[in-house]
Amino acid sequence: MSMKIMKKAIVSSIGAAALLGAASAQAQFTTIDPVQSEYTFSGATQLTQFGVPANCTLNLVGEVVITGSGGVTIDVTGGAVTGSGFGCGSVTLSNFPWTANVPASAAPADPTDPVTVTFEDVSVAGPLGNCGTTDVDAVFSNGDPISEPSSFDFDATIGACTVNGILENDDVNVY
């Protein structure tokens, strides 16, 4: 191998190592804005049980914490289903907290990019009885632009029910 080719290989290796180091340094969450003890997300949702839909408003309250490893833990600590639609008053949520642990590696380089999170052990009962308990995926978005409302978008099957909707907060950003 010629000296010129060796120098190029060394320079390329150093450059690649620097890029990998920079990429891994960026792969974490560092900011929650505004910092509060709890956040509320609300929105129109539809719970369908045995083909019968209940169009309601879902309000979830929780905490968001950046972990020591640069990940995020989201704990939904409570919630309520309201509305005048058929069955809304008889929908119950339980088994709190519903926790989602988002690793640092899931932090997007662009804070307006959505992030998929999984809430564990979500338990719901509908107007026709218990739906079940399962993990629920939701897509979190800071908004685009980031000054827009933040949201969780979900479309999940929980046992005998399906639940879908978009819950928003005026603007809490996690990046």
Salt bridges, closest charged atoms under 4 A:
none
